[in-house]
Amino acid sequence: MNAPESLPGQFFSNEVIENLDNFWMPFTANRQYKAKPKVLVSAEGMYYQSDDGRKILDGTAGLWCCNAGHSRCEITAAVTQQIAQLDYAPTFQLGHPLAFQLAERLSSLAPADLNKVFFTNSGSEAVDTALKIALAYHQANGDHNRTRLIGREKGYHGVGFGGISVGGISNNRKAFIPQLPGVDHLRHTLDLERNAFSRGLTQYGVEFADDLERLCQLHDPSTIAAVIVEPIAGSVGVIIPPQGYLKRLREICDRHGILLIFDEVITGYGRVGKAFASQRYDVIPDIMATAKGITNGAIPMGATFAKDFIYNTFMQGPEHTIEFFHGFTFSGHPVAAAAALATMDVYDKENLFEKAIELESYWEDAAHSLKGVGNVIDIRNYGLIAGIELSSRKGEPGTRAYDVFNQCFFEEDLLIRTTGDIIALSPPLIIQKNQIDRIFDILTRVIKTIN
Ligand SMILES: Cc1ncc(COP(=O)(O)O)c(C=O)c1O
């Protein structure tokens, strides 16, 4: 099917999709979707355009990735130029300038000495790469017993076998057995009884971090290679950490020689007002997985950062030996690297990370204005993230929020995201105050009408 030429602001007719049958859609109720499809055909700035010509306000930055808004011409130009100059070059035993430039640029953005950057194509691959670096680090270090990985209940770390093993979302795991052996999970930190309607970091729950001590006692800490957590859990419906929690996790890891991995796939690249959440919380992991906002969503890419001491541990033995038997055909792809460099320029030029801080309290007040509306049982926020939890219908979890999602999309021209009965919001960082007002006005109206 030839797509008609399109400029931002124009749209394709819905005849473009003649057949919905063959695309097996990810994380989608395929039959439900195909019965009433939602189709996006173009995007610009804060808006998508639907196939029926409506301008839809993007409350989710695509899928937490278009932090600078859509169809940025600087990124388009960089991609166009790069694909014409060098469409592809391997990075196995070869290199091209942009991969090195990007690694340098990203390491200067990252905290402390998270200076070594391994490129992937997605968040899932960035996570599995992080887990493999952690395991291989201990082997290279002669610490052969450190083979266990610890994740957390309700954690989301993508869909690779490593990621689902350390992840803690039952539906993402239960059909895919067996998973990695030797994995255990910390308790999650969601505690509505004590923390409902908290603003920013939650007050109660620092002691959830002590659960790591329990696992250390249970398994023997000298068998634990790494702990992986999201600084803020997104996919499960926005779980903001308790004050002091991440710091305490860091301390326990240090006490026992355990590597700490932050999965910053959604929190990275400005979402919480700094380049990375670790900088906002002043808790520095040993390894960090990122993706999504790295290219503003324009081209698939991920990046896993490791501290110098980890990389240096690998750099032993004869120089002709490969130190880490891992990599992807598209690691550091030139077009993705060009997109990422242009993205970093846009973030820089427009001070977009700071914008999330500037707007944070306005965003927070707007989100919390939903308190008392309809079935809202909790509101959580941090940076430009908000989670609005609705009570579930008896025996039909997820359906209430899904109805809100549909009504917002079809009748109010607003894109939100729902997971279970939680509405997760993460707009592009270029959002304006009147657009924030619009999001929460619509949500108030819609939530009131959905029983
Ligand atoms: C925290 C976290 N880790 C990993 C992933 C997986 O990223 P991808 O879908 O690019 O594989 C996601 C995706 O939402 C995520 O939120």
The ligand as a Gaussian input file, in Angstrom:
#p B3LYP/6-31G(d) Opt

LIG

0 1
 C       10.965000       0.524000      32.972000
 C       10.926000      -0.134000      31.640000
 N       11.887000      -1.005000      31.307000
 C       11.916000      -1.601000      30.115000
 C       10.956000      -1.343000      29.178000
 C       10.988000      -2.037000      27.865000
 O       11.265000      -1.173000      26.835000
 P       10.951000      -1.626000      25.317000
 O        9.476000      -1.689000      25.197000
 O       11.596000      -0.539000      24.510000
 O       11.597000      -2.942000      25.112000
 C        9.946000      -0.426000      29.468000
 C        8.890000      -0.134000      28.493000
 O        7.893000       0.469000      28.783000
 C        9.922000       0.183000      30.736000
 O        8.951000       1.029000      31.098000

